[in-house]
Amino acid sequence: MKKSLLLIIISFLFCCNIHPVHAEDETMEARVSWIVEAKEIVVLDKPQTYQKLKLDILTGTQKGQTIEYENGALPQAQSITYHLGDRVILGASISPDQPEPYYYIVDRVRRPALLTLVILFVVVVFLVARKRALGALLGLVVSFGVIFKIVLPALLNGSNPVVVSLFAAIIMIPLTFYISHGLSKKTHIAVVSTFITLVVTSLLAGYFSGYAQLTGYVSEEAAFLQNMGSSTFNIYGLLIAGMILGVLGVLDDVTVSQAALVQELHSANPNLSKRQLFKKAMNVGTDHIASMVNTLVLVYVGAAMPLLMLFVNSSKPFSELINYEMIGEEIVRSLVGSIGLVLAVPITTFLAITWLPKTKTKN
C-alpha cells in the first residue's frame, strides 16, 4: 500500500504542475496579471480546472518578463484554481534540448498570511502574558535556534538522532525554562524533574518502538530522505528523536505548573505535613494530567486525520488495522508521550516537597 502511494505521488510530481526542484533549476516569484482563459476539462475521466494565465515575473534573473502559462492541462492530483493577483513560486528548467525555459508553478506564496499570523500571535502573547511575554518569546527563539542550528545540521551530518535530541534537550531545557520563568526554586525543580521525565520517556520510546518492530519508514518523507544524496540517515533513530522532542515542549507546562502549585500550597499552609501536601498537590495534578493527556492524544490524532479516515473506511477488522506500522507508530508516539506527562506530575511534586524548607513543614 505504501509503495503504491509513493509511486502515485512520484507520478503526479512529473505529470502535473507540481514538480520537484532540482539544483540546476531557478525559482522565482511571479504574479497572475491576466486570466486569458478559464474552463473545466476532463482529464483521465476526472474533471479539473484549466486556465491560461499571464504571469509577471517579480524576482530572479528574468525579473520584469511576462510569460504565458497553462494550468491544468495535464493530470493533477488536486485541481488548483488561480485568481487575478495571486502570487506564486515559479520554477524554470533549462535544458539543452529546448531553446526556451520550461516553466512550472512550484507553490503559492504564503508569506503574507504567515507573517500576519506571527504578528497576531506576538500581540496576543504580550496582551495576555504581559511581563512574561518577552521571556516566553525568547524561549521560543532559543528552541528554534537549537533545532535549526544544532539538531538539523548534526542529523544531516549523520550523527545519532537520539544522542543529538538528548543533547539538544540538555541545552534547551535550562535555557528556555530560566528565560521564560526566571531564576527561582520553582524553575530549578521544573528543570530537574523535566530531565528525569525525559530520560524515562526516552527509554520507553526506545523499548516499545523496538518491541513493536517499528522502522520509521512509514512516511514517504523518510523514504525520500533515505535516498537523498549520498548520506545514509538513521531513520529509526529519527523516529525516537521525534518522540523525545515532541514531548519536551509539553513537559515545560506540566513541571512548572506543578512546582508552582506545591509552593503555593506550602505558602498558604506551612503546617501541612509532607504527606498531606503531596496528596493535595496530586489532587490538582490529576486534573492537569487528564487535560494534558487528552490534548496530546488529540494533537497526534489531528496530525494523522487523513490516515485515520482511510483506515476507518477500510473493510479490514480493527485488530488487523492497528497492526499496520503507520497506525502502530502513532499509538506508540501518543502513549509514550502521555506516560511521560503522567509521570512528570508525581516526580515534580516529590521533588518540590523534598526541597521545601524543612523548618516549615511537619514530617
C-alpha positions as CSV (number, residue, x, y, z in Angstrom):
1,M,0.0,0.0,0.0
2,K,2.8,2.4,0.9
3,K,4.7,1.6,-2.2
4,S,1.6,2.2,-4.3
5,L,1.0,5.6,-2.7
6,L,4.7,6.5,-3.2
7,L,4.5,5.6,-6.9
8,I,1.3,7.7,-7.3
9,I,2.9,10.7,-5.7
10,I,6.0,10.5,-7.9
11,S,3.9,10.1,-11.0
12,F,1.9,13.2,-10.2
13,L,5.0,15.1,-9.5
14,F,6.2,14.6,-13.0
15,C,2.9,14.8,-14.8
16,C,1.3,17.8,-13.2
17,N,2.3,21.3,-12.4
18,I,3.9,20.4,-9.0
19,H,7.5,19.4,-9.9
20,P,10.5,18.6,-7.7
21,V,13.0,21.5,-7.8
22,H,16.5,20.4,-8.9
23,A,19.7,22.2,-8.0
24,E,20.2,23.5,-11.6
25,D,16.7,24.9,-11.8
26,E,15.9,28.5,-10.9
27,T,13.0,29.5,-8.7
28,M,11.4,33.0,-8.8
29,E,8.2,34.7,-7.7
30,A,5.5,35.7,-10.1
31,R,2.1,37.3,-10.0
32,V,-1.0,36.4,-12.0
33,S,-1.6,39.5,-14.1
34,W,-4.3,38.2,-16.5
35,I,-6.5,35.2,-16.8
36,V,-6.7,34.7,-20.6
37,E,-8.9,31.6,-20.5
38,A,-10.7,29.5,-17.8
39,K,-12.8,26.4,-18.3
40,E,-13.4,22.9,-16.9
41,I,-12.0,20.0,-18.8
42,V,-11.9,16.2,-18.3
43,V,-8.5,14.5,-18.0
44,L,-8.4,10.8,-17.4
45,D,-12.2,10.8,-16.7
46,K,-11.7,13.3,-13.9
47,P,-12.9,16.9,-14.2
48,Q,-10.4,19.6,-13.4
49,T,-9.9,23.4,-14.0
50,Y,-8.0,24.5,-17.0
51,Q,-6.6,28.1,-17.1
52,K,-4.3,30.0,-19.5
53,L,-2.5,32.6,-17.4
54,K,-0.3,35.6,-17.9
55,L,2.4,35.7,-15.2
56,D,4.6,38.7,-14.4
57,I,8.0,37.5,-13.0
58,L,8.9,39.6,-9.9
59,T,12.3,38.2,-8.9
60,G,15.3,36.3,-10.2
61,T,17.2,36.7,-13.4
62,Q,14.1,37.0,-15.5
63,K,12.5,39.8,-13.4
64,G,10.2,42.0,-15.4
65,Q,9.3,39.4,-18.1
66,T,5.8,38.2,-18.7
67,I,5.1,34.6,-19.7
68,E,2.0,32.6,-20.6
69,Y,1.4,29.6,-18.5
70,E,-1.2,26.8,-18.9
71,N,-2.6,25.5,-15.6
72,G,-4.5,22.2,-15.5
73,A,-3.6,20.9,-19.0
74,L,-2.1,17.7,-17.6
75,P,-3.5,15.3,-14.9
76,Q,-3.4,16.8,-11.4
77,A,-3.7,15.2,-8.0
78,Q,-5.6,18.3,-6.9
79,S,-7.4,20.8,-9.2
80,I,-5.9,24.2,-8.5
81,T,-7.5,27.5,-9.5
82,Y,-5.6,30.7,-9.5
83,H,-7.1,34.2,-9.3
84,L,-6.0,37.6,-10.5
85,G,-3.3,39.0,-8.3
86,D,-2.2,35.6,-6.8
87,R,1.5,35.3,-6.2
88,V,3.2,32.0,-6.9
89,I,6.7,30.4,-6.8
90,L,7.7,29.7,-10.4
91,G,10.3,27.2,-11.4
92,A,12.3,27.5,-14.7
93,S,14.1,24.5,-16.0
94,I,16.6,25.0,-18.8
95,S,17.6,22.0,-20.9
96,P,20.0,21.8,-23.9
97,D,17.2,20.0,-25.8
98,Q,14.8,23.0,-25.6
99,P,15.6,26.6,-26.6
100,E,13.2,28.2,-24.1
101,P,12.9,27.6,-20.3
102,Y,10.3,25.1,-19.2
103,Y,8.2,26.9,-16.5
104,Y,6.2,25.2,-13.8
105,I,4.4,26.5,-10.7
106,V,6.0,25.1,-7.5
107,D,3.6,26.5,-5.0
108,R,1.8,29.6,-3.8
109,V,3.5,32.5,-2.0
110,R,2.2,32.2,1.6
111,R,4.5,34.7,3.4
112,P,1.9,37.5,3.9
113,A,-0.6,35.2,5.6
114,L,2.2,33.6,7.7
115,L,3.6,36.9,8.7
116,T,0.2,38.2,9.7
117,L,-0.4,35.2,11.9
118,V,3.0,35.6,13.5
119,I,2.3,39.2,14.3
120,L,-1.1,38.3,15.8
121,F,0.5,35.6,17.9
122,V,3.1,38.0,19.3
123,V,0.4,40.6,20.1
124,V,-1.9,38.1,21.8
125,V,1.1,36.8,23.9
126,F,2.0,40.3,25.0
127,L,-1.6,41.3,25.8
128,V,-2.2,38.2,27.9
129,A,1.2,37.3,29.4
130,R,2.4,40.9,29.8
131,K,5.7,40.9,31.7
132,R,6.2,37.1,31.0
133,A,5.7,37.6,27.3
134,L,9.2,38.6,26.4
135,G,10.7,35.6,28.2
136,A,8.3,33.2,26.6
137,L,9.1,34.5,23.1
138,L,12.8,34.5,23.8
139,G,12.5,30.9,24.9
140,L,10.7,30.1,21.7
141,V,13.5,31.7,19.7
142,V,16.1,29.7,21.6
143,S,14.2,26.4,20.9
144,F,14.1,27.1,17.2
145,G,17.7,28.2,17.2
146,V,18.9,25.0,18.8
147,I,16.8,22.9,16.4
148,F,17.8,24.7,13.2
149,K,21.4,25.4,14.1
150,I,22.4,22.3,16.1
151,V,19.9,19.5,15.7
152,L,19.2,19.5,12.0
153,P,22.8,20.1,10.8
154,A,24.0,17.3,13.1
155,L,21.4,14.9,11.7
156,L,22.3,15.9,8.2
157,N,25.9,15.0,9.0
158,G,24.9,11.5,10.0
159,S,25.0,11.9,13.8
160,N,23.0,9.6,16.1
161,P,19.5,11.2,16.2
162,V,18.8,10.0,19.8
163,V,22.1,11.4,21.1
164,V,21.5,14.7,19.2
165,S,18.0,15.1,20.6
166,L,19.1,14.4,24.1
167,F,22.0,16.8,23.8
168,A,19.6,19.4,22.4
169,A,17.3,18.8,25.4
170,I,20.2,19.4,27.8
171,I,20.7,22.8,26.1
172,M,17.1,23.8,25.6
173,I,15.6,22.8,29.0
174,P,17.6,25.1,31.3
175,L,17.8,28.0,28.8
176,T,14.1,28.1,27.9
177,F,12.9,27.4,31.4
178,Y,15.1,30.1,33.0
179,I,14.4,32.6,30.3
180,S,10.6,32.0,30.4
181,H,10.2,31.6,34.2
182,G,13.2,33.3,35.8
183,L,15.7,32.1,38.4
184,S,13.7,30.6,41.2
185,K,13.4,27.4,43.2
186,K,10.2,26.6,41.2
187,T,12.2,26.7,38.0
188,H,15.1,24.6,39.5
189,I,12.6,21.9,40.4
190,A,10.9,22.0,37.0
191,V,14.3,21.7,35.2
192,V,15.4,18.7,37.2
193,S,12.0,16.9,37.0
194,T,11.9,17.5,33.3
195,F,15.3,15.9,32.8
196,I,14.3,12.9,34.8
197,T,11.0,12.5,33.0
198,L,12.7,12.9,29.6
199,V,15.1,10.2,30.4
200,V,12.3,7.8,31.3
201,T,10.3,8.8,28.2
202,S,13.4,8.2,26.0
203,L,13.8,4.7,27.5
204,L,10.1,3.9,26.9
205,A,10.3,5.3,23.3
206,G,13.3,3.1,22.5
207,Y,12.0,0.0,24.2
208,F,8.4,0.0,22.8
209,S,9.5,1.1,19.3
210,G,11.8,-1.9,19.2
211,Y,9.2,-4.2,20.8
212,A,6.6,-3.1,18.2
213,Q,9.3,-3.5,15.5
214,L,8.8,0.0,14.1
215,T,11.2,1.0,11.4
216,G,10.5,4.7,10.9
217,Y,9.8,4.2,7.1
218,V,6.1,4.7,7.5
219,S,6.1,8.1,5.7
220,E,7.1,8.9,2.2
221,E,9.3,11.7,3.6
222,A,11.5,9.0,5.3
223,A,11.9,7.2,2.1
224,F,12.9,10.3,0.1
225,L,15.3,11.3,2.9
226,Q,17.0,8.0,2.8
227,N,17.5,8.3,-0.9
228,M,18.6,12.0,-0.8
229,G,22.3,12.5,-1.8
230,S,25.0,10.1,-0.7
231,S,24.3,10.2,3.1
232,T,22.6,7.4,4.9
233,F,20.3,8.5,7.7
234,N,19.3,6.6,10.8
235,I,15.6,6.6,10.1
236,Y,14.7,4.5,13.2
237,G,16.8,6.9,15.3
238,L,14.9,9.9,13.8
239,L,11.6,8.2,14.9
240,I,12.9,8.0,18.5
241,A,14.3,11.5,18.4
242,G,10.9,12.9,17.2
243,M,9.2,11.3,20.1
244,I,11.6,12.8,22.6
245,L,11.5,16.3,21.2
246,G,7.7,16.0,20.8
247,V,7.0,15.6,24.5
248,L,9.6,18.1,25.6
249,G,7.5,21.2,25.0
250,V,4.5,19.8,26.9
251,L,6.7,18.9,29.9
252,D,7.5,22.5,30.4
253,D,3.9,23.3,31.2
254,V,3.4,20.3,33.5
255,T,6.5,20.6,35.6
256,V,6.5,24.4,36.1
257,S,2.8,24.4,36.9
258,Q,3.1,21.5,39.4
259,A,6.1,23.0,41.1
260,A,4.4,26.4,41.4
261,L,1.3,24.6,42.8
262,V,3.3,22.9,45.6
263,Q,4.9,26.1,46.6
264,E,1.6,28.0,46.7
265,L,0.0,25.2,48.9
266,H,3.0,25.3,51.2
267,S,2.9,29.1,51.5
268,A,-0.8,29.1,52.2
269,N,-0.5,26.5,54.9
270,P,3.1,25.8,56.1
271,N,1.8,23.4,58.8
272,L,0.8,20.8,56.3
273,S,2.8,17.6,56.5
274,K,4.6,16.3,53.5
275,R,2.1,13.5,53.1
276,Q,-0.8,16.0,53.2
277,L,0.9,18.4,50.9
278,F,1.7,15.6,48.4
279,K,-1.9,14.4,48.4
280,K,-3.4,17.9,47.9
281,A,-0.9,18.7,45.1
282,M,-1.7,15.4,43.4
283,N,-5.4,16.1,43.6
284,V,-4.9,19.1,41.5
285,G,-2.2,17.5,39.4
286,T,-4.5,14.6,38.3
287,D,-6.9,17.2,36.7
288,H,-3.9,18.6,34.9
289,I,-2.9,15.1,33.8
290,A,-6.4,14.4,32.3
291,S,-6.5,17.6,30.3
292,M,-2.9,17.4,29.1
293,V,-3.1,13.7,28.1
294,N,-6.3,14.4,26.1
295,T,-4.6,17.4,24.5
296,L,-1.5,15.4,23.5
297,V,-3.5,12.5,22.0
298,L,-5.8,14.9,20.1
299,V,-2.7,16.6,18.6
300,Y,-1.4,13.4,17.3
301,V,-4.9,12.4,16.0
302,G,-5.3,15.7,14.3
303,A,-2.0,15.3,12.5
304,A,-2.9,11.9,11.3
305,M,-6.6,12.6,10.4
306,P,-6.4,11.7,6.7
307,L,-4.6,8.5,7.5
308,L,-7.2,7.6,10.1
309,M,-10.1,8.3,7.7
310,L,-8.5,5.8,5.2
311,F,-8.4,3.1,7.8
312,V,-11.9,3.8,9.2
313,N,-13.2,3.4,5.6
314,S,-11.4,0.1,5.2
315,S,-13.3,-3.2,5.3
316,K,-10.5,-4.9,7.3
317,P,-11.1,-5.7,11.0
318,F,-9.8,-3.3,13.7
319,S,-7.4,-6.0,15.1
320,E,-5.7,-6.0,11.7
321,L,-5.7,-2.3,11.2
322,I,-3.8,-1.5,14.4
323,N,-1.0,-3.8,13.3
324,Y,-0.1,-1.6,10.3
325,E,3.1,0.3,11.1
326,M,1.5,3.7,10.2
327,I,-1.1,3.2,12.9
328,G,1.3,1.5,15.4
329,E,3.7,4.4,15.2
330,E,1.1,6.9,16.2
331,I,-0.1,4.7,19.0
332,V,3.4,4.3,20.4
333,R,4.1,8.0,19.9
334,S,1.0,9.2,21.7
335,L,1.1,6.7,24.6
336,V,4.8,7.1,25.3
337,G,4.3,10.9,25.4
338,S,1.2,10.5,27.6
339,I,3.1,8.2,30.0
340,G,5.8,10.8,30.3
341,L,3.3,13.5,31.1
342,V,1.6,11.4,33.8
343,L,5.0,10.6,35.4
344,A,6.0,14.2,35.4
345,V,3.4,15.2,37.9
346,P,4.4,12.9,40.8
347,I,8.1,13.4,40.1
348,T,7.8,17.1,40.2
349,T,5.5,17.0,43.3
350,F,8.0,14.8,45.1
351,L,11.0,17.0,44.3
352,A,9.1,20.2,45.2
353,I,8.1,18.8,48.6
354,T,11.6,17.4,49.2
355,W,13.3,20.8,48.6
356,L,10.9,22.8,50.7
357,P,12.3,24.4,53.9
358,K,12.2,21.6,56.5
359,T,11.7,24.0,59.4
360,K,8.3,25.0,58.0
361,T,6.9,21.5,57.2
362,K,6.0,18.8,59.6
363,N,7.2,15.3,58.8
